[in-house]
Amino acid sequence: VSAEEAAKDYTEKLKQAFGSNDFKFDLLLLGMGPDGHTCSLFPDHPLLKETSLQVAPITDSPKPPPERVTLTYPVINNARNCIFAISGAGKAEMIKRI
């Protein structure tokens, strides 16, 4: 299954689960990479500007695996609550920057 197919499938599953096209999660538990990325939304990547897709494929991830699917910022920003669970000394400087 390609990343594009997986993103479409996940979008359809979320539509069924929420009973609508409006995915309003009560809570998203998110992590963060040392470069500041969350989900698979990497710094300077075009997906940061994605507004039409709720779940997007990424086929050129700067870290393995290269093909993934991710929620987009409109879905993340629509969540009622987001908790970032972050640990590791390698992320400390980025936390300070953020």
C-alpha positions as CSV (number, residue, x, y, z in Angstrom):
1,V,0.0,0.0,0.0
2,S,1.4,3.4,-0.9
3,A,1.5,6.3,1.5
4,E,-1.2,8.1,-0.7
5,E,-3.5,5.1,-0.4
6,A,-2.9,4.8,3.3
7,A,-3.7,8.5,3.9
8,K,-6.9,8.2,2.0
9,D,-7.9,5.0,3.9
10,Y,-7.1,6.6,7.3
11,T,-9.1,9.7,6.3
12,E,-12.1,7.5,5.5
13,K,-11.7,5.6,8.8
14,L,-11.6,8.8,10.7
15,K,-14.7,10.1,8.9
16,Q,-16.5,6.9,9.9
17,A,-15.3,7.1,13.5
18,F,-16.3,10.8,13.9
19,G,-19.5,10.5,11.9
20,S,-18.5,13.6,10.0
21,N,-15.7,15.3,8.0
22,D,-14.9,17.4,11.1
23,F,-12.3,15.6,13.1
24,K,-12.3,17.2,16.5
25,F,-10.2,15.0,18.8
26,D,-10.7,15.5,22.5
27,L,-7.0,14.9,23.0
28,L,-3.9,14.3,20.9
29,L,-0.8,12.9,22.6
30,L,2.1,14.2,20.5
31,G,5.9,13.8,20.6
32,M,8.6,16.0,19.1
33,G,11.8,15.3,17.3
34,P,15.1,17.0,18.0
35,D,14.5,19.2,14.9
36,G,11.1,20.4,16.4
37,H,8.9,18.2,14.2
38,T,5.7,16.8,15.5
39,C,3.7,14.0,13.7
40,S,5.6,13.9,10.4
41,L,5.5,17.7,9.9
42,F,9.1,18.5,9.4
43,P,10.7,22.0,9.4
44,D,10.6,23.7,6.0
45,H,8.6,20.8,4.5
46,P,5.7,21.7,2.1
47,L,3.2,19.7,4.3
48,L,3.5,22.5,6.9
49,K,1.3,24.6,4.5
50,E,-1.2,21.8,3.7
51,T,-4.8,23.0,4.4
52,S,-7.0,20.8,2.2
53,L,-6.0,17.3,3.4
54,Q,-6.7,16.1,6.9
55,V,-4.4,13.2,6.6
56,A,-1.5,13.6,4.2
57,P,1.0,11.3,2.7
58,I,4.7,12.1,3.0
59,T,7.1,10.3,0.7
60,D,10.3,12.2,1.3
61,S,10.6,12.2,5.0
62,P,14.0,13.5,6.1
63,K,14.3,10.7,8.6
64,P,13.4,7.0,8.1
65,P,11.0,5.7,7.1
66,P,10.8,7.9,4.0
67,E,7.1,7.1,3.4
68,R,4.6,7.9,6.1
69,V,1.1,9.4,6.8
70,T,0.5,12.3,9.1
71,L,-2.3,14.4,10.5
72,T,-2.1,17.9,9.2
73,Y,-2.0,21.2,11.1
74,P,-5.7,21.9,10.6
75,V,-6.6,18.6,12.3
76,I,-4.0,19.2,15.1
77,N,-5.2,22.8,15.6
78,N,-8.8,21.6,15.8
79,A,-8.2,19.3,18.7
80,R,-9.6,20.3,22.0
81,N,-6.4,19.5,23.8
82,C,-2.8,18.6,22.8
83,I,-0.3,17.2,25.2
84,F,3.4,17.0,24.1
85,A,5.2,14.2,25.8
86,I,8.9,14.9,25.2
87,S,12.1,13.5,26.8
88,G,15.8,13.3,26.0
89,A,18.7,15.7,26.3
90,G,18.9,15.9,22.5
91,K,15.6,17.8,22.5
92,A,16.4,20.3,25.3
93,E,17.7,23.1,23.1
94,M,14.7,22.9,20.8
95,I,12.3,23.0,23.8
96,K,14.1,26.2,24.9
97,R,13.7,27.7,21.4
98,I,10.0,26.8,21.2
